[in-house]
Amino acid sequence: MDTNNAIRLARQHVADNADNISSARMCLADAIAEYDAGNLRAAYRWAVRSLAYSVGVFGRDYQRVAR
């Protein structure tokens, strides 16, 4: 579980899917808040969810971090 990488990729792709941009942004905001609070597992899960909204579950970057 690489929380920093997951958050970085979520930030990179947050605007990739115009249909789901608000959901991706909300999940990314939750990921950052959890990271700042020291809850790394929750931060990771929110970042992965953000990626699911922005690139889809079949996207290369999603597949890379969702293992």
Secondary structure, 3 states (H helix, E strand, C coil): CCHHHHHHHHHHHCCCCHHHHHHHHHHHHHHHHHHHCCCHHHHHHHHHHHHHHHHCCCCHHHHHHCC
